[in-house]
Amino acid sequence: MTGHYFYALALPDEVKQYLLKVSEQINKEFPFKKWVHHEDYHITLAFLGHADQTKLAESVRFIEKGIKEFRSFQLIQTNTGIFGSPKAPRILWAGVSHSENLHSLRSKVYDSCIQPGFQLETRPFKPHITLARKWNNEEPFSTAYFQQYSEKLPNDFKFSADEVVLYHTHPEKTPKYEKVESFRLD
């Protein structure tokens, strides 16, 4: 199979529906070029890119073994923000509360992908859910206005983090992420 692969924390359907409503509200005021389909919402743990099938199978085995001690844990969707230029952001995201469990899980998944030889991103882990990409307006994005606006949005949505998924990207489809493997956290 060709295409990109990545490991992510899957989100429950009720979180996806909640974030879809938030996205629809933001979209009325802040035009971005591409809004992520709600079925594709997730928190990336390790982006693999194009993957050799042997290395991919090894990473699955390492992850299965590495995260079997993990239990499900609670997260809270807390805020929204941007990555990229303050005047023309490339990513609009929803954030989650700080969680040692999430950081530990990400470390296990990350290490399980390094072992078979994947070259992974080395930037610090900033857990987020991408809602939209590429600012799409001639007027510059207003960070101050967005902060005021986002304070009025609903937040503090609690949910259970209980599934790590290996996704395969199909850019030509909507939704574009196919679940290849799933690992339940009891």
C-alpha positions in Angstrom: 0.0 0.0 0.0 1.2 3.5 -0.8 0.3 6.6 1.2 1.2 8.0 4.6 0.8 6.3 7.9 0.5 7.6 11.4 -0.4 6.5 14.9 -3.0 8.6 16.7 -5.2 8.7 19.7 -8.7 8.1 18.3 -11.5 10.4 19.5 -14.9 9.2 20.6 -17.8 10.0 18.3 -19.3 12.5 20.8 -16.1 14.5 20.8 -16.0 14.5 17.0 -19.6 15.8 16.9 -18.9 18.4 19.6 -15.8 19.7 17.7 -17.8 19.7 14.4 -20.2 22.2 16.1 -17.3 24.3 17.3 -15.7 24.2 13.8 -19.0 25.3 12.2 -19.2 28.3 14.6 -15.6 29.3 14.0 -16.0 28.9 10.2 -18.6 31.7 10.2 -16.0 34.2 11.3 -12.7 32.8 10.3 -12.3 31.5 6.7 -9.8 28.7 6.4 -9.2 26.9 3.0 -9.6 23.3 4.2 -11.8 22.2 7.1 -11.0 18.7 8.4 -13.8 16.2 8.1 -15.1 15.4 11.6 -14.5 11.7 11.1 -10.8 12.5 10.7 -10.3 14.3 14.0 -7.6 12.7 16.1 -4.5 13.5 18.2 -1.3 12.5 16.3 1.2 10.4 18.4 3.7 9.5 15.7 3.7 10.5 12.0 5.5 7.8 9.9 5.1 9.1 6.4 5.5 6.5 3.6 6.1 3.2 5.3 7.9 0.1 4.5 5.5 -2.7 5.3 8.0 -4.8 7.2 8.9 -1.8 9.4 5.2 -1.0 9.8 4.5 -4.6 11.0 7.3 -4.3 13.4 6.0 -1.1 14.8 2.6 -2.7 15.3 4.2 -5.5 17.3 6.2 -3.1 19.4 3.2 -0.9 20.1 1.0 -3.9 21.0 3.6 -4.9 23.6 4.6 -1.4 24.7 1.1 -0.1 25.5 -0.6 -3.2 27.0 -0.1 -1.8 30.5 -1.8 1.4 29.7 -5.4 2.0 30.9 -7.9 4.5 29.5 -7.7 8.0 30.9 -9.7 11.2 30.9 -8.9 14.2 28.7 -10.6 17.6 28.5 -10.8 19.5 25.3 -10.0 23.0 26.6 -9.2 25.6 24.0 -8.5 26.5 20.4 -5.4 28.1 18.8 -3.2 28.4 15.8 0.1 27.2 14.5 2.1 29.2 11.9 2.2 32.9 11.1 -0.1 35.1 13.4 -1.3 36.9 10.2 -1.9 33.8 8.1 -1.9 30.6 10.2 -1.5 27.2 8.6 -3.3 25.3 11.3 -6.4 26.0 13.5 -6.6 23.5 16.3 -8.4 22.4 19.4 -6.3 21.6 22.5 -6.6 19.3 25.4 -5.7 19.6 29.0 -2.2 18.6 30.1 -2.1 14.9 30.8 0.9 12.9 32.0 -0.9 9.8 30.8 -1.1 11.2 27.3 2.6 12.2 27.3 3.6 8.8 28.5 1.4 7.0 25.9 2.9 9.2 23.2 6.4 8.4 24.4 5.7 4.6 24.2 4.2 4.9 20.7 7.0 7.1 19.6 9.7 4.8 20.9 7.9 1.8 19.4 8.2 3.5 16.0 11.9 4.4 16.4 12.8 0.8 17.2 12.1 -0.6 13.7 13.9 2.4 12.2 11.3 5.1 11.5 12.7 8.7 11.3 10.2 10.7 13.3 9.7 14.4 14.0 11.8 15.6 16.9 9.8 18.8 17.8 8.3 18.8 21.3 4.9 17.0 21.5 2.0 19.5 21.5 -1.2 17.5 21.6 -3.9 19.0 19.4 -6.8 18.2 17.1 -6.5 19.9 13.7 -9.7 21.5 12.7 -8.7 23.5 9.6 -5.7 24.3 7.4 -4.5 27.4 5.6 -5.9 30.9 6.4 -8.0 31.9 3.3 -8.6 35.6 3.4 -6.9 38.7 2.0 -7.3 40.3 5.4 -4.7 39.2 7.9 -5.8 36.8 10.7 -6.5 38.7 13.9 -5.1 36.8 16.9 -6.6 39.3 19.3 -10.1 39.0 17.8 -9.7 35.2 17.6 -8.8 35.0 21.3 -11.8 37.1 22.2 -14.1 35.0 20.0 -12.7 31.7 21.2 -13.3 32.6 24.8 -17.1 32.5 24.0 -16.9 29.0 22.5 -17.9 26.0 24.5 -15.0 24.1 26.1 -14.1 21.8 28.9 -15.6 18.8 27.1 -14.4 15.7 29.0 -13.9 12.4 27.3 -12.2 9.0 27.7 -9.0 8.3 25.8 -9.2 4.6 25.2 -7.9 3.7 21.7 -4.7 4.1 19.7 -5.0 3.7 16.0 -2.7 3.2 13.0 -4.2 5.2 10.2 -3.5 5.1 6.5 -4.0 8.4 4.6 -6.1 8.5 1.4 -5.9 12.1 0.2 -8.4 11.6 -2.6 -11.2 10.4 -0.2 -13.4 12.1 2.4 -13.0 11.2 5.2 -9.4 10.5 4.3 -8.0 8.4 7.2 -8.5 4.6 7.1 -8.1 2.6 10.4 -5.5 -0.1 9.8 -4.9 -1.3 13.3 -6.5 -0.5 16.6 -5.2 -0.9 20.2 -7.8 -0.6 23.0 -6.7 0.8 26.3 -8.8 -1.0 29.0 
